[in-house]
Amino acid sequence: MAGPGFAVIDFETTGLFAGGHDRVIEIAVVHVDAEGTVEGRWETLVNPQRDLGPQRIHQIRASDVVDAPTFTQIAAHLIELLAGRVLVVVPTEVVDAV
Protein backbone atom coordinates (compact mmCIF):
# COMPACT_ATOMS: atom_id res chain seq x y z
CA MET A 1 0.00 0.00 0.00
CA ALA A 2 2.92 2.44 -0.37
CA GLY A 3 2.90 5.41 -2.72
CA PRO A 4 1.62 8.96 -3.24
CA GLY A 5 -1.85 10.03 -2.17
CA PHE A 6 -3.52 10.21 1.19
CA ALA A 7 -3.36 8.07 4.32
CA VAL A 8 -6.60 8.38 6.30
CA ILE A 9 -5.95 7.27 9.86
CA ASP A 10 -8.20 6.42 12.79
CA PHE A 11 -7.20 5.58 16.36
CA GLU A 12 -8.96 4.13 19.37
CA THR A 13 -7.24 4.86 22.67
CA THR A 14 -7.49 4.16 26.38
CA GLY A 15 -8.14 7.88 26.95
CA LEU A 16 -7.33 11.37 25.71
CA PHE A 17 -3.96 12.17 27.27
CA ALA A 18 -0.95 10.73 25.40
CA GLY A 19 1.41 12.58 27.73
CA GLY A 20 0.03 10.59 30.65
CA HIS A 21 -0.69 6.89 30.70
CA ASP A 22 -3.18 6.67 27.80
CA ARG A 23 -2.24 4.39 24.91
CA VAL A 24 -3.38 3.37 21.42
CA ILE A 25 -5.52 0.20 21.33
CA GLU A 26 -6.57 0.13 17.67
CA ILE A 27 -5.26 1.75 14.48
CA ALA A 28 -6.75 1.77 10.98
CA VAL A 29 -5.16 3.26 7.84
CA VAL A 30 -6.91 3.65 4.48
CA HIS A 31 -4.90 4.68 1.42
CA VAL A 32 -6.77 6.92 -1.01
CA ASP A 33 -5.48 8.32 -4.31
CA ALA A 34 -5.98 11.91 -5.52
CA GLU A 35 -9.31 10.96 -7.16
CA GLY A 36 -10.69 9.45 -3.96
CA THR A 37 -10.27 5.79 -4.94
CA VAL A 38 -9.46 3.49 -2.03
CA GLU A 39 -6.19 1.73 -2.80
CA GLY A 40 -5.75 -0.31 0.37
CA ARG A 41 -6.74 -0.80 3.99
CA TRP A 42 -4.88 -1.93 7.10
CA GLU A 43 -6.00 -2.22 10.69
CA THR A 44 -4.83 -3.82 13.88
CA LEU A 45 -5.65 -4.02 17.54
CA VAL A 46 -2.78 -2.93 19.79
CA ASN A 47 -1.98 -4.28 23.25
CA PRO A 48 -1.54 -1.15 25.42
CA GLN A 49 0.06 -3.13 28.24
CA ARG A 50 -2.34 -1.50 30.71
CA ASP A 51 -6.07 -1.51 31.40
CA LEU A 52 -8.28 -0.33 28.53
CA GLY A 53 -10.04 2.54 30.24
CA PRO A 54 -13.80 3.06 29.66
CA GLN A 55 -14.66 0.14 27.41
CA ARG A 56 -18.20 1.42 26.85
CA ILE A 57 -16.69 4.07 24.55
CA HIS A 58 -14.60 1.92 22.20
CA GLN A 59 -16.24 -1.48 22.77
CA ILE A 60 -12.84 -3.22 22.84
CA ARG A 61 -12.34 -5.79 25.61
CA ALA A 62 -9.15 -6.91 27.31
CA SER A 63 -9.60 -10.35 25.75
CA ASP A 64 -9.53 -8.67 22.32
CA VAL A 65 -6.05 -7.18 22.82
CA VAL A 66 -4.31 -9.71 25.06
CA ASP A 67 -2.59 -11.38 22.07
CA ALA A 68 -2.36 -8.23 19.92
CA PRO A 69 1.02 -6.70 19.07
CA THR A 70 2.30 -3.77 21.10
CA PHE A 71 2.72 -0.33 19.52
CA THR A 72 6.48 -0.87 19.45
CA GLN A 73 5.93 -4.01 17.38
CA ILE A 74 3.77 -2.27 14.74
CA ALA A 75 5.39 1.21 14.71
CA ALA A 76 7.82 0.52 11.84
CA HIS A 77 5.04 -0.86 9.64
CA LEU A 78 2.82 2.11 10.49
CA ILE A 79 5.58 4.50 9.45
CA GLU A 80 5.88 2.64 6.12
CA LEU A 81 2.12 2.98 5.58
CA LEU A 82 2.26 6.75 6.15
CA ALA A 83 5.49 7.46 4.23
CA GLY A 84 5.09 9.77 1.23
CA ARG A 85 1.39 10.36 1.84
CA VAL A 86 -0.62 13.30 3.08
CA LEU A 87 -1.90 12.36 6.54
CA VAL A 88 -5.65 12.82 7.03
CA VAL A 89 -7.30 12.43 10.42
CA VAL A 90 -11.08 12.40 10.31
CA PRO A 91 -13.26 13.49 13.27
CA THR A 92 -14.61 10.52 15.22
CA GLU A 93 -18.24 11.14 14.29
CA VAL A 94 -17.40 10.91 10.57
CA VAL A 95 -15.39 7.66 10.93
CA ASP A 96 -18.08 6.06 13.09
CA ALA A 97 -20.74 6.89 10.49
CA VAL A 98 -18.89 5.05 7.68
Summary of the structure (lengths in Angstrom):
residues: 98
radius of gyration: 14.0
end to end distance: 21.0
largest distance: 40.7
contacts: 240
relative contact order: 0.26
helix: 27%
strand: 30%
